Amino acid sequence: MMNIIEIIAAWNAQADYMNKWDSLGEDEKLKWSMQLEREACAKIAEKTICDVHLPTGTKIYGSRVATAIRARGTT
């Protein structure tokens, strides 16, 4: 989990001069923070060796879980 200083640094590292953290609206800050958290979770899921067993008996591997986590931010 990232702290606020890391989140701000990550934004500022990829933003241009006129679009630094302090110029963002609260909704943009929240969206960015959630995106970073989803990506961190997806990276962990990709490295997962264990299968996730669904009630249907289907197995889902880490890469599929990671794809699902990333997709959550696109809807």
N, C-alpha and C positions, 0 to 999 in steps of 0.2 A: 504494500500500500504506500502511495506517495503522500508526502506532506505538502502543505500549501506552497512552501518555498520551491520544492521540486516541480510542482505543477506550473507555477509561474515561470520558472526558468525554462521548462520545456516549451511553453507557449512562446516566450520571447526569443528563444533560439530559432524558431521557424517563422517568426513574424517579421514583417518589414518595419522600418523605423516609425511609420505613422500608425501602426496597428499593434502597438505593445499592449501588455496586459491591462494597464490603467485606462486604456481607451475603450476597452470592451464593456458591453452591457452585462448585467448579471446573468441573463439567459445564455449568452455566449460563453461566459466563464463556466457555468454549470455544464453546458454541452461539452466543452473541451475536457473538463475534469472527468465526466462520465465516459468519454471516449478513451481517455488514458486508462481508466480503471478496467473497462471492457477489454482493451488490448492486453493489459497485464494478465487478466484472467485467461484470455485466449492462449497466451504464450504458455501459461502453466498447463492448460488443458492439452496443448499439442505435445507436451513432454510426458503426458500421462501414459503409463504402460497398461494400467488396469482398464478393464471394460466397464462401461456403465450399463447396468442391466435395467431395462424398462419393464414395466408390468406385463407387457405383451411378450416378453421373453427375448426381445431383440437386443442385440449388443451394439453399442455405439462406441467407436474408437475415439481417442483424444482429438484427432484432426477434425472429425465431424462435429464434436462438441465445440471446438474452437471456432469453426465456421458459423455455428449457430449463435455463439456469443457475439461474434463480430456483426452478424446480421441484425441483432437487436437494435443497434444504433442507426439503422437505415430506414426504419419504419416510423 
